[in-house]
Amino acid sequence: MTEATKDGRQRKNVKIGFTVAIVQKNHQRTGQLTEGVVKRLLTNSSNHPQGIKVLLESGIVGRVKKVLS
């Protein structure tokens, strides 16, 4: 699995400083993605079916759909 296609549902694939694409709670129906840099991991479990919840450096919270770097 390449870096650009890592799964955002596994905590081991998401690290602080990584660029990710997330879906915010209010965009779950549309699936609109927001890109940003991970500031903090908010999900404690090793995996989550909807994606690991993170706080971006911009202050936006959402679940990781794609790990971009």
C-alpha positions, -999 to +999 in steps of 0.1 A: +000+000+000+015+033-010+016+064+012-010+082-010-036+055-005-033+047+032-065+040+049-078+067+073-096+041+094-064+028+110-048+049+137-013+037+127-016+054+093-024+088+107+003+108+124+007+144+137+020+166+109+005+144+081-016+161+054-050+144+053-085+147+037-112+147+063-150+149+062-165+172+088-196+162+108-219+186+089-206+174+055-211+137+062-242+135+039-225+152+010-190+137+016-173+170+010-136+166+019-114+192+036-076+190+034-053+200+062-024+191+085-031+169+116-025+188+148-040+162+172-055+127+171-089+126+189-097+088+185-080+066+210-089+032+195-066+016+169-092+017+142-127+032+136-151+023+107-158+059+098-122+071+101-099+084+128-112+117+143-085+144+141-081+181+149-064+200+120-040+229+125-068+251+111-091+241+141-114+219+120-124+185+134-134+156+113-128+120+103-099+110+081-109+096+047-075+098+029-039+101+042-022+123+016+013+124+031 
